[in-house]
């Protein structure tokens, strides 16, 4: 195994652990974040699932908040 392979082998676990893509880009010395994203995030489907779950939580939280506001407004009138 080459040193270069180890350097790149660290990117995938770092992203899986939640490291910011820009941080990984800097660690690897990539000029473009697109290269880092295209190369390493495609091998981590769980990142897509985690992002989808996080977005769903935000949407549901906003929906519950809106429902409470509507309910309170109806009660106050």
Buried (B, 14 or more C-beta within 10 A) or exposed (E): EEEEEEEEEBBBEBBBEEBEBEEBBEBBEBEEEEEBBEBBBEEBEEBEEEEEEEEEEEEEEEEEEEEEEEEEEEEEE
